[in-house]
Amino acid sequence: MVGVVSQKDALERAYKVGLDLVEVSPNADPPVCKILNYGKYKFEEQKKRAEIRKKQKIIEIKEIQLRPGIDVHDFEVKMRSARKFIQEGDKLKVTLRFRGRELSHQQLGVEVLNKVKATLEDIAKVEQHPKLEGKRMIMVMGPVK
C-alpha cells in the first residue's frame, strides 16, 4: 500500500523490482494498480477457473419411456433406473407413448404418470406436469434439493 503515485513513478518501482505494473480497477478514481508477476497471476487465475469448472455438476435430462398398459415388473425396473438417475442429480423426462386406440384412453396414461409421481415423490418433484404432445404424454421431474 503506497497510496497515490504518478504513473511514471509506479512504472519505475515495478521495473526496479523486476515485476509488472497491472491495472486492477481501471474505473476507480484514481485507477488502482498492483506490482506483481503478470505471467504467474494469469496462471493462478487459469488454475482457479479450472478448479471451479471441475466442481460443477452438469445436469443432464435422462428419459424413460412407458406405455399405458405397462406390467408391474416392467414398471418396477423402470422406476429403479429412474431413481438412480435422480439420485445422480439428473432431471428425468417421463414419456408415455400411446399407440392406435390407446389414445382414446388417456386416463390410463394419466394414472401411470401419477403412479410414477407417487413412487418417486420422496426424492423428486414434478417440474413440468403431464401434458399431451401428439401421441406422447410428457412429464419432467427433478431432484428435491
C-alpha positions in Angstrom: 0.0 0.0 0.0 1.9 3.0 -1.3 -1.0 5.4 -1.9 -1.5 7.8 -4.8 1.6 7.7 -7.1 2.2 9.1 -10.6 2.2 6.6 -13.4 5.9 7.2 -14.2 6.9 6.6 -10.5 4.8 3.4 -10.4 6.4 2.0 -13.6 9.9 2.8 -12.2 9.1 0.9 -8.9 7.9 -2.1 -10.9 10.9 -2.0 -13.1 13.3 -1.9 -10.1 11.7 -5.0 -8.6 11.6 -6.8 -11.9 7.8 -7.2 -11.9 4.9 -5.9 -13.9 2.5 -3.0 -13.1 -1.0 -4.4 -13.5 -4.2 -2.2 -13.5 -6.6 -3.9 -11.1 -9.5 -1.5 -11.1 -9.5 1.0 -14.1 -12.9 2.6 -13.3 -11.8 3.8 -9.8 -10.6 7.4 -9.3 -7.6 7.2 -9.3 -7.1 3.8 -11.1 -5.8 1.0 -8.8 -2.7 -0.8 -9.8 -0.6 -3.7 -8.4 3.0 -4.6 -8.8 3.2 -8.4 -9.5 4.4 -11.1 -11.8 1.8 -11.0 -14.6 2.6 -14.4 -16.0 2.2 -16.1 -12.6 -1.0 -14.1 -12.0 -2.6 -15.3 -15.2 -1.5 -18.9 -14.4 -3.1 -18.8 -11.0 -6.4 -17.3 -12.4 -6.5 -20.1 -15.0 -6.0 -22.7 -12.3 -8.9 -21.2 -10.2 -11.2 -21.3 -13.2 -10.3 -24.9 -13.9 -10.9 -25.8 -10.3 -14.4 -24.2 -10.4 -15.2 -26.0 -13.6 -14.2 -29.3 -12.1 -16.5 -28.8 -9.1 -19.5 -28.0 -11.3 -22.2 -30.6 -11.9 -23.7 -30.6 -15.4 -27.4 -31.5 -15.1 -28.5 -33.8 -17.9 -32.0 -34.8 -18.8 -32.4 -38.6 -18.7 -35.5 -40.1 -20.3 -37.6 -43.2 -19.6 -40.4 -44.3 -21.9 -43.5 -46.0 -20.7 -46.7 -47.4 -22.3 -50.2 -47.2 -20.7 -50.5 -50.9 -20.3 -47.1 -51.4 -18.6 -46.8 -54.5 -16.5 -45.9 -54.3 -12.7 -42.5 -55.8 -13.0 -41.6 -53.7 -16.1 -42.7 -50.6 -14.1 -40.6 -51.5 -11.1 -37.5 -51.9 -13.4 -38.1 -48.5 -15.0 -38.6 -47.0 -11.5 -35.2 -48.4 -10.4 -33.4 -46.8 -13.2 -35.4 -43.5 -12.8 -34.5 -43.5 -9.1 -30.8 -44.0 -10.0 -30.9 -41.0 -12.5 -32.5 -38.7 -9.9 -30.1 -39.7 -7.2 -27.2 -38.8 -9.5 -28.6 -35.3 -9.7 -30.1 -35.5 -13.2 -33.5 -34.5 -14.3 -35.9 -37.2 -15.5 -38.2 -36.9 -18.5 -41.0 -39.5 -18.4 -42.5 -40.1 -21.8 -45.7 -42.1 -22.1 -46.3 -43.3 -25.7 -49.8 -44.0 -27.0 -50.4 -46.3 -30.0 -53.6 -46.7 -32.0 -56.7 -46.9 -29.9 -54.8 -46.2 -26.7 -55.0 -42.5 -27.5 -58.7 -42.6 -26.8 -58.0 -43.8 -23.2 -55.8 -41.0 -22.0 -56.9 -41.5 -18.4 -54.9 -44.7 -18.3 -51.8 -42.7 -19.2 -52.5 -40.1 -16.5 -52.9 -43.0 -14.0 -49.4 -44.4 -14.9 -47.8 -40.9 -14.6 -49.5 -40.4 -11.3 -48.1 -43.7 -10.2 -44.6 -42.6 -11.3 -45.0 -39.4 -9.3 -46.2 -41.2 -6.2 -43.3 -43.7 -6.5 -40.6 -41.0 -6.8 -42.1 -38.3 -4.6 -39.6 -38.9 -1.7 -36.6 -38.0 -4.0 -38.1 -36.0 -6.9 -40.5 -33.2 -7.5 -42.6 -32.5 -10.7 -41.1 -29.6 -12.7 -43.5 -30.0 -15.7 -46.8 -31.5 -15.1 -48.1 -34.2 -17.6 -49.1 -32.7 -21.0 -50.1 -34.3 -24.2 -48.0 -33.6 -27.3 -49.3 -35.5 -30.3 -49.3 -39.2 -29.3 -47.0 -38.7 -26.3 -47.7 -37.5 -22.8 -44.6 -35.9 -21.2 -43.8 -35.1 -17.6 -40.4 -33.7 -16.3 -39.2 -34.4 -12.8 -36.1 -33.0 -10.9 -34.3 -34.0 -7.7 -35.5 -32.4 -4.5 -32.8 -30.2 -3.0 
